[in-house]
């Protein structure tokens, strides 16, 4: 199963995270299938988050499960984190 979760980077007392598609069995900082963006919690609000929304939509459409933190970040950036949900225009 593929999950969307954060991988911690940076140094002590200065965290930086990358949003990745990973195998659920991989450790937190383990092997990554695809990098989907980054999150910098220490930066100003307008420069905290950068995401590849089309690739995130792809992974969600094929059944990837976002972690709770990633789900919150996706909602903040305007991406619907419901896995497998089609866009409003298709039936």
C-alpha positions as CSV (number, residue, x, y, z in Angstrom):
1,X,0.0,0.0,0.0
2,X,1.2,3.5,-0.9
3,X,1.0,6.3,1.7
4,X,1.6,10.0,1.4
5,X,3.7,11.1,4.3
6,X,6.4,13.5,5.5
7,X,10.1,12.7,5.6
8,X,12.1,14.8,8.1
9,X,15.1,16.7,6.8
10,X,16.9,19.7,8.1
11,X,18.9,19.8,11.4
12,X,18.2,19.9,15.1
13,X,15.7,22.6,16.1
14,X,15.3,23.5,12.4
15,X,12.9,21.0,10.9
16,X,12.2,20.7,7.2
17,X,9.9,18.1,5.6
18,X,9.5,16.6,2.2
19,X,6.1,15.2,1.2
20,X,6.6,11.8,-0.4
21,X,4.7,8.8,-1.8
22,X,6.2,5.8,0.1
23,X,5.5,2.2,0.7
24,X,3.7,1.8,4.0
25,X,6.3,-0.7,5.3
26,X,9.2,1.7,4.7
27,X,10.6,3.6,7.7
28,X,9.9,7.4,8.0
29,X,13.2,8.4,6.3
30,X,13.4,5.3,4.1
31,X,13.0,4.7,0.4
32,X,10.8,7.1,-1.5
33,X,8.7,6.2,-4.6
34,X,8.2,9.9,-5.6
35,X,8.8,13.3,-4.1
36,X,5.6,15.5,-4.2
37,X,6.6,18.7,-2.4
38,X,8.0,20.2,0.7
39,X,6.9,21.8,4.0
40,X,8.9,24.3,6.0
41,X,7.1,25.0,9.4
42,X,9.6,27.7,10.4
43,X,9.3,29.8,7.3
44,X,6.7,32.7,6.9
45,X,3.2,31.6,6.2
46,X,3.3,32.4,2.4
47,X,6.5,30.3,1.9
48,X,5.8,27.3,4.1
49,X,4.4,24.9,1.5
50,X,5.1,23.8,-2.1
51,X,3.2,20.9,-3.6
52,X,3.0,19.2,-7.0
53,X,-0.8,19.1,-7.0
54,X,-1.3,17.1,-10.3
55,X,1.0,14.3,-9.0
56,X,-0.7,14.3,-5.6
57,X,-4.1,14.0,-7.4
58,X,-2.7,11.0,-9.3
59,X,-1.5,9.2,-6.2
60,X,-4.8,9.8,-4.4
61,X,-6.7,8.6,-7.5
62,X,-4.8,5.2,-7.5
63,X,-5.6,4.7,-3.8
64,X,-2.7,6.2,-1.8
65,X,-3.6,7.1,1.8
66,X,-2.4,10.4,3.2
67,X,-1.2,10.6,6.8
68,X,-3.2,12.8,9.2
69,X,-0.6,15.6,8.9
70,X,-0.5,15.4,5.1
71,X,-4.3,15.5,5.0
72,X,-4.2,18.8,6.9
73,X,-1.6,20.3,4.6
74,X,-3.5,19.2,1.5
75,X,-6.7,20.8,2.9
76,X,-4.8,24.0,3.6
77,X,-3.5,24.2,0.0
78,X,-7.0,23.5,-1.5
79,X,-6.5,19.8,-2.5
80,X,-9.2,17.4,-1.6
81,X,-7.4,14.6,0.4
82,X,-10.2,12.0,0.0
83,X,-8.5,9.0,-1.6
84,X,-9.9,7.8,-4.9
85,X,-12.5,10.6,-5.1
86,X,-13.1,11.8,-8.6
87,X,-13.2,15.5,-9.5
88,X,-16.6,17.3,-9.4
89,X,-16.8,17.5,-13.2
90,X,-16.9,13.7,-13.8
91,X,-19.7,11.3,-12.9
